[in-house]
């Protein structure tokens, strides 16, 4: 039995013009016209039995006879003195029955309405029933709920969890619009699943408040962690230099402006391969030697590399006649050696150069991967949302370090057997910081290459991306264009709005006009994961993120408020938070 049963006398109006997906409806009742709102839903009679077409109101017009035009054709003299018109965009079809299933909504148009077909407003019980159909279609044993539809606060808004992460998602919105709130809402529901697997790149420690058995909190090692000798067992993550790809090593240690840069890159490649070979031979891992490359994640000692670079930089070789002459690389590696020494002694980069015994063993990577991509020990299986705090990573190498973790996750999935891959979602908070549209360094270019590959190929290997940013115009366009799901909060910047409009299907272009007027916590949701593109009011998460928003006026008005500036200065000196 159909959930939408209307009598002709209940019609809002009748179809007067049809153009592909756009329909013009003439409304006789002025009071009915006044009650209509843009972006409300309507149902129209279809030429096929058992079908009803669903549309969204785009524009409401009440115009004098002399000004009224429909499809550029003047209305005849017999028309009413005033014409009430509603422009509707068709978005899908509601089928009374599809095989064994009743009341099925499809995002397809198998037909268009005929002239004089009746149009009905979806309101009250009809709207609630229709929203219920949408919820059931996208539902399952574990349904992913964002909140409630703005059209009907009593109708819960579900999205398809499979398609949301398979096809990647983009969450955008100006500061204070509710991006972190939305992200927290998603993470809490993921964490409830027995075998969940997600990694959150937390740039500012906003998600430290996420609590429960489903969450694992990690942080990239800071100076104080390194001094205390903390490691994986303490929730402290070192990201040793030997995990870097060859391109990442070159971008970090070789100065491209140096005239000897090509020689330095070539020599570094050779010395790193030799150092890795020495490590494998010393450890008895001869089975790896046959096929490993410079990009293979094999530990090596930086001291060994520096020793060889110093030898070549000062090498003297026998001359053609008598005496000695300078070697081919004599004096050409000085700047490379200085950069390596400088980076190695920089306390901010201690997580890249951990002390001996912390992250230089052959099995360290196994333990790190198990922590990041494995399961919760309490449940004995895959699962858990891993939140990595990158707040102590210097901004100049942030793209390189985030890209390193993403690359590690992607390669683990890539090298897993076809039937044994357990999917993982990467939540990229503040993505414009490390996946920029206009890279200004080799580190950023390296990160972009990693995320572009994940965006293009991740679905094949079970790696999903959730790109989160307040400045979509500054996010790499290739990555953004691969996100087939969009959750757009309020955007006030014209460039950012333009990016979102480009991502909207042509038939939904008018939805972009809503971007600057969305309420805080309200989102425009479009994409493969939701059958009905619409506005959704995001439900409040149990654990609100630490967005850091400070109430300026209230704090200024508080006579007892005071700042602990001495501790701030001391923390600045020590490069670690003093409590």
C-alpha positions as CSV (number, residue, x, y, z in Angstrom):
1,X,0.0,0.0,0.0
2,X,1.3,3.4,-0.9
3,X,2.3,5.8,1.9
4,X,1.2,8.8,-0.3
5,X,-2.5,8.6,-1.2
6,X,-3.9,12.0,-2.3
7,X,-7.3,13.0,-3.6
8,X,-7.3,15.4,-6.6
9,X,-9.0,18.1,-4.5
10,X,-6.0,18.1,-2.2
11,X,-3.8,19.2,-5.0
12,X,-1.6,22.3,-4.5
13,X,-1.8,23.0,-8.2
14,X,-1.3,21.5,-11.7
15,X,1.7,21.1,-14.0
16,X,1.8,23.8,-16.6
17,X,5.3,23.3,-18.0
18,X,7.9,20.5,-18.0
19,X,11.6,20.9,-19.0
20,X,13.8,17.8,-18.3
21,X,14.1,17.9,-14.5
22,X,12.3,21.3,-14.0
23,X,8.6,21.6,-13.6
24,X,6.4,24.7,-13.4
25,X,3.2,24.3,-11.4
26,X,0.3,26.8,-11.5
27,X,-1.3,27.4,-8.0
28,X,-4.9,28.8,-7.9
29,X,-5.2,29.0,-4.1
30,X,-3.4,32.2,-2.9
31,X,-3.4,31.0,0.7
32,X,-1.8,27.7,-0.3
33,X,0.9,29.7,-2.1
34,X,1.6,31.8,1.0
35,X,2.1,28.6,3.0
36,X,4.8,27.2,0.7
37,X,8.5,27.5,1.3
38,X,11.6,27.2,-0.9
39,X,13.3,23.7,-0.4
40,X,10.1,22.1,0.8
41,X,9.2,18.7,-0.8
42,X,6.3,18.0,-3.1
43,X,4.9,14.9,-4.9
44,X,3.6,14.9,-8.4
45,X,1.5,12.4,-10.4
46,X,3.5,10.2,-12.8
47,X,2.4,8.8,-16.1
48,X,3.3,5.4,-14.8
49,X,1.0,3.6,-12.4
50,X,2.3,3.1,-8.9
51,X,4.9,5.9,-9.3
52,X,5.0,9.3,-7.8
53,X,7.7,11.9,-8.6
54,X,9.4,13.7,-5.7
55,X,10.6,17.3,-6.2
56,X,12.0,20.2,-4.3
57,X,10.5,23.7,-4.5
58,X,13.2,26.0,-6.0
59,X,11.3,29.2,-6.6
60,X,7.8,30.7,-5.7
61,X,6.5,33.4,-8.0
62,X,3.4,35.7,-7.9
63,X,3.4,38.0,-10.8
64,X,1.1,40.2,-12.8
65,X,-0.3,39.0,-16.1
66,X,1.8,41.3,-18.3
67,X,5.0,40.1,-16.7
68,X,4.3,36.3,-16.5
69,X,6.2,34.1,-18.9
70,X,6.6,30.4,-18.9
71,X,9.3,28.9,-21.0
72,X,9.6,32.3,-22.7
73,X,6.0,32.1,-24.1
74,X,3.6,34.9,-23.1
75,X,0.5,33.8,-21.2
76,X,-2.7,34.2,-23.1
77,X,-5.3,36.8,-22.5
78,X,-7.6,34.3,-20.9
79,X,-5.2,33.8,-18.0
80,X,-6.0,35.1,-14.5
81,X,-4.9,38.8,-13.8
82,X,-2.3,37.4,-11.4
83,X,-0.4,34.2,-11.9
84,X,0.9,32.1,-9.0
85,X,3.8,29.8,-10.1
86,X,6.0,27.4,-8.4
87,X,9.2,26.1,-10.0
88,X,10.1,22.5,-8.9
89,X,13.2,20.5,-9.4
90,X,12.6,16.7,-9.7
91,X,15.0,14.6,-7.6
92,X,13.6,11.1,-7.6
93,X,10.7,8.6,-7.8
94,X,8.7,6.9,-5.1
95,X,7.6,3.4,-6.2
96,X,4.6,1.8,-4.5
97,X,6.3,-1.5,-5.0
98,X,9.6,-2.8,-6.3
99,X,9.5,-6.6,-6.4
100,X,8.9,-7.8,-2.9
101,X,9.6,-4.4,-1.3
102,X,6.9,-1.8,-0.8
103,X,7.4,2.0,-0.9
104,X,10.9,2.3,-2.4
105,X,12.6,5.7,-3.2
106,X,15.0,5.9,-6.1
107,X,17.2,8.8,-7.2
108,X,16.2,8.2,-10.8
109,X,13.5,9.7,-13.1
110,X,12.0,7.1,-15.3
111,X,9.3,9.5,-16.5
112,X,8.3,13.2,-16.1
113,X,4.8,14.5,-15.2
114,X,2.2,15.2,-17.8
115,X,0.7,18.6,-18.4
116,X,-2.2,19.2,-15.9
117,X,-0.8,16.5,-13.6
118,X,-1.6,17.2,-9.9
119,X,1.1,18.4,-7.5
120,X,0.8,17.8,-3.7
121,X,2.7,19.3,-0.8
122,X,4.5,16.9,1.5
123,X,3.5,18.1,4.9
124,X,2.6,16.7,8.3
125,X,1.9,13.0,8.4
126,X,2.7,12.6,4.7
127,X,6.2,14.1,5.1
128,X,6.9,12.0,8.2
129,X,5.9,8.8,6.4
130,X,8.1,9.7,3.4
131,X,11.1,10.5,5.7
132,X,10.5,7.1,7.3
133,X,10.8,5.5,3.9
134,X,14.1,7.2,3.3
135,X,15.3,6.1,6.8
136,X,14.4,2.5,6.2
137,X,16.0,2.4,2.7
138,X,19.3,3.5,4.1
139,X,19.0,1.6,7.3
140,X,20.3,-1.7,8.5
141,X,21.3,-3.4,11.7
142,X,23.6,-0.6,12.5
143,X,22.2,2.6,11.0
144,X,24.3,5.8,10.9
145,X,22.2,8.8,12.1
146,X,23.3,12.4,11.6
147,X,20.3,14.0,13.4
148,X,16.9,15.2,12.2
149,X,15.7,16.7,9.0
150,X,15.2,20.4,9.1
151,X,12.0,19.8,7.1
152,X,10.6,17.6,9.9
153,X,12.4,17.6,13.3
154,X,10.5,14.4,14.2
155,X,12.0,12.5,11.2
156,X,15.5,11.1,11.9
157,X,18.0,11.6,9.2
158,X,20.1,8.4,8.4
159,X,22.9,8.0,5.9
160,X,24.3,4.9,4.3
161,X,27.5,4.1,6.3
162,X,28.9,1.9,3.5
163,X,28.7,4.6,0.8
164,X,29.8,7.4,3.1
165,X,33.2,5.9,3.6
166,X,33.6,3.9,0.4
167,X,33.1,7.0,-1.7
168,X,34.9,9.4,0.6
169,X,33.3,12.5,2.3
170,X,34.0,16.2,2.6
171,X,32.9,18.1,5.7
172,X,33.2,21.9,5.3
173,X,32.1,25.0,7.2
174,X,33.3,28.3,8.5
175,X,34.7,28.5,12.0
176,X,32.0,27.9,14.6
177,X,29.5,26.4,12.2
178,X,29.7,22.9,13.7
179,X,32.3,20.9,11.8
180,X,33.9,19.4,14.9
181,X,30.4,18.7,16.4
182,X,29.5,16.8,13.2
183,X,32.8,14.9,13.2
184,X,32.3,13.9,16.8
185,X,28.8,12.7,16.1
186,X,30.2,10.4,13.4
187,X,33.1,9.2,15.5
188,X,30.9,8.3,18.5
189,X,28.7,6.0,16.3
190,X,31.7,4.4,14.6
191,X,33.3,3.7,18.1
192,X,30.1,1.8,19.1
193,X,30.7,-0.8,16.4
194,X,32.5,-4.0,17.5
195,X,35.0,-4.0,14.7
196,X,35.3,-0.3,13.8
197,X,38.6,1.0,12.5
198,X,39.3,4.7,12.0
199,X,42.2,7.1,12.5
200,X,41.7,10.8,13.3
201,X,44.4,13.3,12.5
202,X,43.8,15.8,15.3
203,X,45.7,19.0,14.7
204,X,44.7,21.0,17.9
205,X,43.8,18.3,20.4
206,X,40.0,19.0,19.9
207,X,39.0,15.4,20.1
208,X,40.8,14.7,23.4
209,X,37.3,14.8,25.0
210,X,36.1,11.7,23.1
211,X,35.7,9.0,25.8
212,X,34.7,5.4,25.9
213,X,36.0,1.9,25.2
214,X,35.9,2.5,21.5
215,X,38.5,5.3,21.6
216,X,42.3,5.1,21.7
217,X,44.2,8.4,22.3
218,X,47.7,8.8,20.9
219,X,50.0,11.7,20.5
220,X,53.1,12.3,18.5
221,X,56.0,12.4,20.9
222,X,56.9,15.9,22.2
223,X,60.1,17.0,24.0
224,X,58.9,16.0,27.4
225,X,57.8,12.5,26.2
226,X,61.2,12.0,24.7
227,X,63.0,13.0,27.9
228,X,60.8,10.6,29.9
229,X,61.5,7.8,27.4
230,X,57.8,7.2,26.6
231,X,56.8,5.0,23.8
232,X,53.9,3.0,22.3
233,X,52.8,1.5,25.6
234,X,52.3,5.0,26.9
235,X,50.2,6.2,24.0
236,X,53.1,8.1,22.6
237,X,53.9,7.7,18.9
238,X,57.3,8.1,17.4
239,X,57.5,8.3,13.7
240,X,61.1,7.4,12.9
241,X,62.9,8.8,9.8
242,X,63.4,5.3,8.3
243,X,59.6,5.1,7.7
244,X,59.9,7.9,5.2
245,X,59.8,7.2,1.5
246,X,62.7,8.2,-0.6
247,X,60.9,11.3,-1.9
248,X,60.1,12.3,1.6
249,X,63.7,11.9,2.7
250,X,64.9,14.1,-0.2
251,X,62.3,16.8,0.4
252,X,63.3,17.0,4.1
253,X,67.1,16.7,3.9
254,X,68.1,18.0,0.5
255,X,68.0,21.7,-0.3
256,X,66.6,21.9,-3.9
257,X,68.2,25.3,-4.4
258,X,71.6,23.9,-3.9
259,X,73.5,23.4,-7.2
260,X,74.7,20.0,-5.9
261,X,71.1,18.8,-5.0
262,X,71.0,16.1,-7.7
263,X,74.3,14.7,-6.5
264,X,73.2,14.9,-2.9
265,X,69.9,13.0,-3.7
266,X,71.8,10.3,-5.6
267,X,74.4,9.8,-2.9
268,X,71.7,9.8,-0.2
269,X,69.8,7.1,-2.0
270,X,72.9,4.9,-2.3
271,X,73.9,5.3,1.3
272,X,70.4,4.7,2.7
273,X,70.1,1.4,0.7
274,X,73.5,0.3,1.9
275,X,72.6,1.2,5.5
276,X,69.3,-0.8,5.2
277,X,71.2,-3.7,3.7
278,X,73.6,-3.7,6.6
279,X,70.7,-3.7,9.1
280,X,69.0,-6.7,7.4
281,X,72.3,-8.7,7.1
282,X,73.2,-8.0,10.8
283,X,69.7,-9.1,11.9
284,X,69.7,-12.2,9.8
285,X,66.7,-11.1,7.7
286,X,68.1,-12.4,4.5
287,X,64.7,-13.3,3.0
288,X,63.9,-9.5,2.8
289,X,67.2,-8.7,0.9
290,X,66.0,-10.3,-2.3
291,X,63.3,-7.8,-3.2
292,X,63.5,-4.8,-0.8
293,X,63.8,-1.2,-2.2
294,X,64.8,2.1,-0.7
295,X,61.1,2.7,0.1
296,X,60.8,-0.5,2.1
297,X,60.2,0.2,5.8
298,X,63.4,-1.2,7.1
299,X,65.3,0.5,10.0
300,X,68.8,1.9,9.5
301,X,71.2,4.0,11.5
302,X,71.5,7.7,10.6
303,X,75.0,7.6,12.1
304,X,76.0,5.1,9.4
305,X,74.6,7.4,6.6
306,X,76.4,10.4,8.1
307,X,79.6,8.5,8.4
308,X,79.6,7.6,4.7
309,X,78.6,11.1,3.6
310,X,81.5,12.6,5.6
311,X,83.9,10.0,4.0
312,X,82.8,11.0,0.5
313,X,82.8,14.7,1.3
314,X,86.5,14.5,2.3
315,X,87.6,11.7,0.1
316,X,91.0,12.0,-1.7
317,X,91.8,9.6,-4.5
318,X,95.0,8.8,-6.4
319,X,95.8,11.3,-9.1
320,X,96.5,10.4,-12.8
321,X,100.2,11.0,-12.4
322,X,101.4,11.7,-8.9
323,X,99.9,12.5,-5.5
324,X,96.2,12.7,-4.7
325,X,93.3,14.6,-6.0
326,X,89.8,15.3,-4.6
327,X,87.2,12.7,-5.0
328,X,84.1,13.1,-7.2
329,X,82.0,14.3,-4.3
330,X,84.7,16.2,-2.3
331,X,83.1,19.3,-0.7
332,X,79.8,18.8,-2.5
333,X,77.9,17.2,0.4
334,X,78.6,19.7,3.1
335,X,75.2,21.3,3.1
336,X,73.5,18.0,3.1
337,X,75.5,16.9,6.1
338,X,74.8,20.1,7.9
339,X,71.0,19.8,7.2
340,X,71.1,16.2,8.5
341,X,73.0,17.2,11.6
342,X,70.7,20.2,12.2
343,X,67.5,18.1,11.9
344,X,68.9,15.4,14.1
345,X,69.7,17.7,16.9
346,X,66.4,19.8,16.7
347,X,64.5,18.9,19.8
348,X,61.2,19.7,18.1
349,X,61.9,16.7,15.8
350,X,62.7,14.3,18.5
351,X,59.9,12.0,17.3
352,X,61.7,11.5,14.0
353,X,65.0,10.7,15.7
354,X,64.1,8.6,18.8
355,X,66.8,7.4,21.2
356,X,68.4,4.0,20.6
357,X,66.1,1.2,21.5
358,X,62.8,3.2,21.2
359,X,61.8,2.7,17.6
360,X,64.7,1.1,15.8
361,X,64.0,-2.6,16.1
362,X,62.8,-4.8,13.2
363,X,59.5,-5.6,15.0
364,X,58.7,-2.0,16.1
365,X,56.6,-1.5,12.9
366,X,54.5,-4.6,13.6
367,X,53.6,-3.1,17.0
368,X,52.9,0.3,15.6
369,X,50.7,-1.0,12.8
370,X,48.8,-3.2,15.3
371,X,48.1,-0.1,17.5
372,X,47.0,2.1,14.6
373,X,45.2,-0.4,12.4
374,X,44.5,-3.4,14.7
375,X,41.8,-4.2,17.2
376,X,41.0,-3.5,20.8
377,X,42.6,-6.1,23.1
378,X,39.5,-6.3,25.3
379,X,37.4,-7.5,22.3
380,X,40.1,-9.6,20.7
381,X,39.4,-8.2,17.2
382,X,39.6,-5.3,14.9
383,X,38.1,-2.1,16.2
384,X,38.6,1.3,17.7
385,X,38.8,4.9,16.8
386,X,42.5,6.0,17.1
387,X,42.8,9.8,17.7
388,X,46.4,11.0,17.0
389,X,47.2,14.4,18.5
390,X,49.6,16.3,16.1
391,X,49.6,19.5,18.0
392,X,53.3,19.4,18.9
393,X,54.5,18.7,15.4
394,X,56.2,21.8,13.8
395,X,54.0,23.4,11.1
396,X,56.8,23.3,8.5
397,X,56.9,19.5,8.4
398,X,53.3,18.8,9.4
399,X,52.3,17.7,5.9
400,X,55.2,15.3,5.7
401,X,54.4,13.7,9.1
402,X,50.7,13.4,8.5
403,X,51.4,12.0,5.0
404,X,53.7,9.5,6.6
405,X,50.9,8.0,8.8
406,X,48.4,8.1,5.9
407,X,51.0,6.3,3.6
408,X,51.6,3.7,6.3
409,X,47.9,2.9,6.5
410,X,47.5,2.8,2.8
411,X,50.4,0.5,2.2
412,X,49.4,-1.9,5.0
413,X,46.0,-2.2,3.3
414,X,47.5,-2.5,-0.2
415,X,49.8,-5.3,0.9
416,X,47.0,-7.2,2.7
417,X,45.6,-10.2,1.0
418,X,42.4,-9.5,-0.9
419,X,40.0,-11.3,1.4
420,X,41.7,-10.2,4.6
421,X,41.5,-6.4,4.3
422,X,39.8,-4.7,7.2
423,X,38.6,-1.3,6.1
424,X,39.9,1.9,7.7
425,X,38.7,5.5,7.5
426,X,41.1,8.4,7.8
427,X,39.6,11.6,9.3
428,X,41.7,14.5,8.0
429,X,40.9,17.4,10.4
430,X,42.1,20.9,9.2
431,X,42.9,19.3,5.9
432,X,44.0,22.6,4.3
433,X,47.1,22.6,6.5
434,X,48.6,19.4,4.9
435,X,46.6,18.8,1.7
436,X,46.8,22.3,0.3
437,X,45.8,23.4,-3.2
438,X,49.0,25.4,-3.6
439,X,52.0,23.6,-2.0
440,X,54.8,25.8,-0.9
441,X,57.3,23.1,0.0
442,X,58.5,19.7,-0.9
443,X,56.9,18.3,2.3
444,X,53.5,19.6,1.1
445,X,54.0,18.1,-2.4
446,X,54.8,14.8,-0.8
447,X,51.7,14.8,1.3
448,X,49.5,15.8,-1.6
449,X,50.8,12.9,-3.7
450,X,49.9,10.5,-0.9
451,X,46.4,11.8,-0.3
452,X,45.7,12.0,-4.0
453,X,46.5,8.4,-4.4
454,X,44.3,7.4,-1.5
455,X,41.5,9.5,-2.9
456,X,41.8,7.8,-6.3
457,X,42.6,4.2,-5.3
458,X,41.6,3.9,-1.6
459,X,38.3,2.3,-2.2
460,X,39.9,-0.7,-3.8
461,X,42.0,-1.4,-0.7
462,X,39.4,-0.4,1.9
463,X,40.8,3.1,2.8
464,X,38.2,5.8,3.1
465,X,38.8,9.5,3.5
466,X,36.8,12.1,5.4
467,X,38.3,15.5,4.6
468,X,37.4,18.2,7.1
469,X,38.2,21.9,6.5
470,X,37.0,25.4,7.2
471,X,38.6,26.6,3.9
472,X,37.6,24.2,1.1
473,X,39.0,26.6,-1.4
474,X,42.5,25.9,0.0
475,X,42.1,22.1,-0.1
476,X,43.6,20.2,-3.0
477,X,41.0,20.1,-5.7
478,X,41.8,16.5,-6.9
479,X,41.3,15.2,-3.4
480,X,38.1,17.2,-2.9
481,X,36.7,16.2,-6.2
482,X,37.0,12.5,-5.3
483,X,34.7,13.0,-2.3
484,X,31.3,11.9,-3.5
485,X,29.6,12.8,-0.2
486,X,29.3,16.4,1.0
487,X,28.4,17.7,4.4
488,X,28.4,21.4,4.1
489,X,27.9,23.7,7.1
490,X,27.6,27.5,7.0
491,X,30.1,29.0,4.6
492,X,30.4,32.8,4.3
493,X,33.5,33.1,2.0
494,X,32.7,33.4,-1.6
495,X,35.6,31.3,-2.8
496,X,34.7,28.5,-0.4
497,X,31.0,28.7,-1.6
498,X,32.2,28.4,-5.2
499,X,34.1,25.2,-4.4
500,X,31.1,23.6,-2.9
501,X,28.8,24.7,-5.7
502,X,31.2,23.0,-8.2
503,X,30.9,19.7,-6.3
504,X,27.1,19.8,-6.4
505,X,25.3,18.1,-9.3
506,X,23.9,20.4,-11.9
507,X,20.3,19.6,-10.8
508,X,21.2,20.6,-7.2
509,X,23.1,23.9,-8.0
510,X,20.4,25.9,-6.3
511,X,21.2,24.3,-2.9
512,X,24.4,26.4,-2.9
513,X,22.4,29.5,-2.1
514,X,21.7,28.0,1.3
515,X,25.4,27.9,2.4
516,X,25.6,31.4,4.0
517,X,22.3,31.1,5.8
518,X,22.6,27.7,7.5
519,X,22.2,27.8,11.2
520,X,25.0,26.6,13.6
521,X,24.9,22.8,13.7
522,X,22.8,22.6,10.5
523,X,24.2,21.0,7.3
524,X,23.4,20.6,3.7
525,X,24.0,16.9,3.0
526,X,24.4,15.6,-0.6
527,X,25.9,12.5,-2.1
528,X,25.9,8.8,-2.6
529,X,25.3,8.1,1.1
530,X,21.9,9.8,1.3
531,X,19.0,9.2,-1.0
532,X,17.5,12.7,-0.4
533,X,19.7,15.7,-0.6
534,X,18.5,18.0,2.2
535,X,19.2,20.1,5.2
536,X,19.9,18.2,8.4
537,X,20.2,19.5,11.9
538,X,23.1,17.6,13.4
539,X,22.4,15.9,16.7
540,X,24.5,16.8,19.7
541,X,27.3,14.4,20.4
542,X,27.6,12.8,23.8
543,X,31.2,14.1,24.2
544,X,31.5,17.6,22.7
545,X,34.9,18.3,21.1
546,X,37.2,20.9,22.7
547,X,36.7,23.5,20.1
548,X,38.6,26.1,22.1
549,X,35.9,28.8,21.7
550,X,36.3,31.3,24.5
551,X,33.5,33.6,25.6
552,X,35.3,36.9,25.2
553,X,32.7,39.2,26.7
554,X,31.8,36.9,29.6
555,X,35.5,36.4,30.5
556,X,36.2,40.2,30.3
557,X,33.2,40.8,32.5
558,X,34.3,38.3,35.2
559,X,36.3,40.1,37.9
560,X,37.9,36.8,39.1
561,X,39.2,35.8,35.6
562,X,43.0,35.8,35.3
563,X,45.5,34.4,32.9
564,X,48.4,32.3,34.1
565,X,51.0,34.0,31.9
566,X,54.0,32.8,33.8
567,X,53.2,29.1,33.1
568,X,52.5,30.0,29.5
569,X,55.9,31.5,29.1
570,X,57.6,28.6,30.8
571,X,55.7,26.1,28.6
572,X,56.9,28.2,25.6
573,X,60.5,27.9,26.8
574,X,60.3,24.1,27.4
575,X,58.2,23.4,24.3
576,X,55.8,21.4,26.5
577,X,52.7,22.2,28.5
578,X,53.5,23.1,32.2
579,X,50.5,22.5,34.5
